[in-house]
Amino acid sequence: MNFESKNPFLNNKSFSATSATRKDEVHHASIIDYNQEMTLSGTINKTLLLFLLLTASAMVTWWMAFNGINAMIPTIGGAIVGLILVLISAFKPQYSSYLAPGYALFEGLFIGGISAIFEAMYPGIVIQAVGATFVTFAVCLGLYKFKIVKVTEQFKSVVVAATLAIATYYLISWIVSMFTSFQPVHHGNSMMSVGISVFVIIIAALNLFLDFDRIEKGVQEKMPKYMEWFAAMGLMITLVWLYIEFLRLLSKLSSKD
């Protein structure tokens, strides 16, 4: 089995299908417009734009929560709509230029609301989680850029298998806890719970390497311009996951005080 990034926007199927289509177009075309090809700078610019949109949107539910306005509806609604846009883009990447900004805006509503909840419980936790997320991203990018960490097929297999295991565990725990009094081991602030959070953060960080690798290959294979939005959206998904896991870990450590 050829494993690729678990991130639905950077998985093997989507990129391979787009790459095959692109190669067929290049083979039959006599004139190629290189301005319509995916570039690294274009992907970076679009990632920054999505980050700004997400941040601006997050400030809305953050402000609502700290000004006595019920922010639960936009928070939950943002999570649901964001997930829907993710699923649509995963199957229709050619619409990513429209769906990616929408995802950033709606996901921002969710991030702002959930961040406000954690901040109210543990003052100062949000800035710590944001800082930890950016430091992790910078370190992973540096390790990848200078080839200190190489993304081999074995590396991909291990990371994706671990990611699938985490997703399965979370899903089963959520379903069981809905119908029983079962308390998942990752809840609470026990050493086991903290250890699980650390493990999940490591796996989330390792997914960044897969994302970087897939973006680099997308640029090398001269994929269509809209794949910049697709890849940028994928990176945002990974970073959001990493940020939320940092919030969870820091809240467990804070509750021990």
C-alpha positions in Angstrom: 0.0 0.0 0.0 1.3 3.4 -1.0 0.7 5.7 2.0 0.6 9.4 1.7 -0.4 12.3 3.9 -3.5 11.5 6.0 -4.5 15.1 5.5 -7.4 14.7 2.9 -6.2 17.7 0.9 -2.7 16.3 0.4 -3.5 12.6 0.0 -2.1 10.5 -2.8 -5.4 10.1 -4.7 -6.1 13.8 -5.1 -2.6 14.8 -6.1 -2.0 11.8 -8.3 -5.2 12.3 -10.2 -4.5 16.0 -10.7 -0.9 15.2 -11.7 -2.0 12.7 -14.3 -4.5 15.1 -15.8 -1.8 17.8 -15.9 0.7 15.6 -17.7 -1.9 14.7 -20.3 -2.6 18.4 -20.9 1.1 19.2 -21.2 1.6 16.3 -23.6 -1.1 17.5 -26.0 -0.5 21.2 -25.6 1.8 23.1 -28.0 1.9 26.2 -25.8 2.1 26.0 -22.0 1.1 29.0 -19.8 3.5 28.6 -16.8 1.5 31.3 -14.9 -1.1 28.6 -14.5 1.2 26.2 -12.7 1.5 25.5 -9.0 4.4 27.3 -7.4 5.9 27.3 -4.0 5.7 31.0 -3.5 2.0 30.9 -4.6 1.3 28.2 -2.1 3.0 30.2 0.7 1.1 33.4 -0.2 -2.2 31.5 -0.1 -1.4 29.8 3.2 -0.7 33.2 4.7 -4.0 34.6 3.3 -6.0 31.7 4.7 -4.3 32.2 8.1 -5.3 35.9 8.1 -8.9 35.0 7.2 -9.0 32.4 10.0 -7.5 34.8 12.5 -10.0 37.6 11.6 -12.9 35.2 11.8 -11.7 33.7 15.1 -11.7 37.2 16.6 -15.5 37.4 16.1 -16.4 34.5 18.3 -13.6 35.4 20.7 -15.1 38.9 21.1 -18.6 37.4 21.4 -17.6 35.0 24.2 -15.9 37.7 26.3 -18.7 40.2 25.8 -21.6 38.2 27.2 -22.9 37.1 23.8 -23.6 33.4 23.2 -21.0 32.2 20.8 -21.9 28.5 20.8 -24.0 28.6 17.7 -21.4 30.2 15.4 -18.7 28.0 17.0 -20.5 24.8 16.4 -21.9 26.0 13.0 -18.4 27.0 12.0 -17.1 23.5 12.8 -19.8 21.8 10.8 -19.6 24.0 7.7 -15.8 23.9 7.8 -16.0 20.1 7.7 -18.5 20.1 4.8 -16.2 22.4 2.8 -13.3 20.1 3.6 -15.2 17.1 2.2 -16.3 18.9 -0.9 -12.7 20.1 -1.7 -11.3 16.7 -1.1 -13.4 15.4 -4.0 -13.5 18.6 -6.0 -10.0 20.2 -5.6 -10.7 22.4 -8.7 -13.1 24.5 -6.6 -10.5 25.0 -3.9 -10.0 28.7 -4.8 -13.5 29.3 -3.6 -13.8 26.7 -0.9 -10.5 27.3 0.9 -11.3 30.9 1.9 -14.7 29.8 3.0 -13.1 27.0 5.1 -10.7 29.5 6.8 -13.6 31.8 7.7 -15.9 29.1 9.1 -13.1 27.2 10.8 -12.0 30.5 12.4 -15.4 30.8 14.1 -14.8 27.4 15.6 -11.2 28.2 16.7 -12.2 31.5 18.2 -15.0 29.9 20.2 -13.1 26.9 21.5 -10.1 29.1 22.3 -12.3 31.4 24.4 -13.5 28.5 26.4 -10.0 27.3 27.2 -8.8 30.9 27.9 -11.7 31.4 30.4 -10.7 28.3 32.2 -7.0 28.7 32.0 -5.9 32.4 31.4 -2.9 32.7 29.2 -3.3 29.2 27.6 -4.1 30.5 24.1 -1.0 32.5 23.6 1.0 29.5 24.8 -0.7 27.2 22.4 -0.3 29.6 19.5 3.4 30.0 20.3 3.9 26.2 20.6 2.2 25.7 17.2 4.3 28.2 15.4 7.5 27.0 16.9 6.7 23.4 16.0 5.8 24.5 12.4 9.1 26.4 12.1 11.2 23.6 13.5 9.6 21.0 11.2 10.0 23.3 8.2 13.6 23.8 9.0 14.3 20.1 9.5 12.6 19.3 6.1 14.2 22.2 4.2 17.7 21.2 5.3 17.0 17.5 4.6 17.6 16.5 8.3 14.4 14.6 8.2 13.8 12.7 4.9 10.3 11.6 4.0 10.7 8.0 2.8 8.0 5.5 2.1 8.6 3.8 5.4 8.3 7.2 7.2 5.0 7.9 5.4 3.6 4.4 6.3 4.4 4.8 10.0 3.0 8.3 10.3 -0.2 7.6 8.4 -0.7 4.3 10.3 -0.3 6.2 13.6 -2.7 9.0 12.4 -5.3 6.4 11.5 -5.0 4.7 14.9 -5.5 8.1 16.6 -8.5 8.9 14.5 -10.1 5.5 15.2 -9.4 5.7 18.9 -11.0 9.2 19.1 -14.0 8.1 17.1 -14.7 5.0 19.2 -14.1 6.8 22.5 -16.6 9.5 21.4 -19.3 7.1 20.3 -18.9 4.9 23.5 -18.9 7.9 25.8 -22.2 9.2 24.2 -24.1 6.1 25.3 -22.3 5.0 28.4 -20.6 6.4 31.4 -17.2 5.3 30.0 -14.4 7.8 30.6 -11.8 7.7 27.9 -8.2 7.5 29.2 -7.2 10.6 27.3 -9.6 12.7 29.4 -8.5 14.1 32.7 -5.0 15.1 33.7 -3.4 11.7 34.6 0.0 10.8 33.5 -1.5 8.4 30.9 -3.7 11.2 29.5 -0.8 13.7 29.3 1.3 11.0 27.6 -1.4 10.4 25.0 -1.6 14.1 24.3 2.2 14.3 23.8 2.0 11.3 21.4 -0.8 12.9 19.4 1.1 16.2 19.1 4.2 14.3 17.9 2.1 12.6 15.2 0.4 15.8 14.2 3.9 17.4 13.8 5.1 14.5 11.7 2.2 15.0 9.4 3.6 18.4 8.6 6.6 16.6 6.9 4.2 14.7 4.7 2.4 17.9 3.8 5.7 19.6 2.9 6.8 16.7 0.8 3.5 16.6 -1.1 3.6 20.3 -1.8 7.1 20.0 -3.1 6.1 17.2 -5.4 3.1 19.1 -6.6 5.3 22.0 -7.6 7.8 19.7 -9.3 5.0 18.0 -11.2 3.7 21.4 -12.4 0.1 20.9 -11.1 -2.6 23.4 -11.9 -2.7 26.8 -10.2 -5.8 25.9 -8.1 -3.7 23.2 -6.3 -2.0 26.1 -4.4 -5.3 26.7 -2.7 -5.8 23.0 -2.2 -2.4 22.6 -0.6 -2.7 25.7 1.5 -6.0 24.5 2.9 -4.3 21.2 3.7 -1.6 22.9 5.7 -4.2 24.9 7.6 -6.0 21.7 8.5 -2.9 20.2 10.0 -2.0 23.4 11.9 -5.5 23.7 13.3 -5.2 20.1 14.5 -1.8 20.8 16.1 -3.1 23.9 17.8 -6.1 22.2 19.3 -3.9 19.3 20.6 -1.6 21.9 22.2 -4.6 23.5 23.9 -5.7 20.1 25.3 -2.2 19.3 26.6 -1.6 22.7 28.2 -5.1 22.5 29.8 -4.2 19.1 31.4 -0.9 20.5 32.7 -2.5 23.6 34.0 -5.2 21.6 35.8 -2.5 19.9 37.8 -1.5 23.1 39.5 
